[in-house]
Amino acid sequence: AADLNLPLLKFDLGKAFGSLVGESERNIRAALSAAEAVAPCILLLDEMEKGFSGSKSSGQTDGGTSARVVGTFLQWMQDKTAPVFVVATANDITQLPPEMLRKGRWDELFFVDLPTPDERAEIWRIQIRRHGRKPEDFDIAASETGQSLVQASDGFTGAEIEQAFVESLYWAFSQDREPTTEDVRQCLEQTVPLSKTMGVDIAAMRNWAQGRARMATRSKAPSTTQPSGRKF
């Protein structure tokens, strides 16, 4: 939204559901009409599966309300003419109904994996600056005294990297000094990242994304092709 210089609207699907018959569908239409009135704009649906995942069993749980809400939203996406750019995120895309993911509903489907070493280095620099410290005071990508922060944070998400640095700030503050690289490394060692606690689920998501979604980060894996010795 900042790059396009457009207003950002966050669509909270949880607030759209009401207790009265037809209220949920009416709230959805009202929210979408408001987005069209503000257009051109960006409409963000964060953790979309939380609001739409119940459509598969809604006939037994909520009288079909979730299915009708999904139908209303899909119909709007199909027919809308107002310049509303829709961006949605999902932690578990397998919970969404198939009709939500078909080509034509969305311009592109991206899979955001765990950050690469280069991305982790940039995340470290951003978080260190955000908390009033200088990145050059820490061994981020290369270390002569031990493991660098990029190596120590392998498998960590951006949020986990941020919390590790915040924890090192508290630890250093308790000793009346500034945090060091070693403080941050110790905080990382004491943290079990999501990639380990939910390793099976993450592996399943990666397998699902293969051939179904575009990778948000271009792979930099070295080529395994061996030279044949022939010239063409």
Secondary structure by P-SEA (a helix, b strand, c coil): cccccbbbbbbccccccccccaaaaaaaaaaaaaaaaaccbbbbbccccccccccccccccccaaaaaaaaaaaaaaaccccbbbbbbbbcccccccccccccccccbbbbbccccaaaaaaaaaaaaaaaccccccccccccccccccccccccccaaaaaaaaaaaaaaaaaacccccaaaaaaaaaacccccccaaaaaaaaaaaaccccccccccccccccccccccc
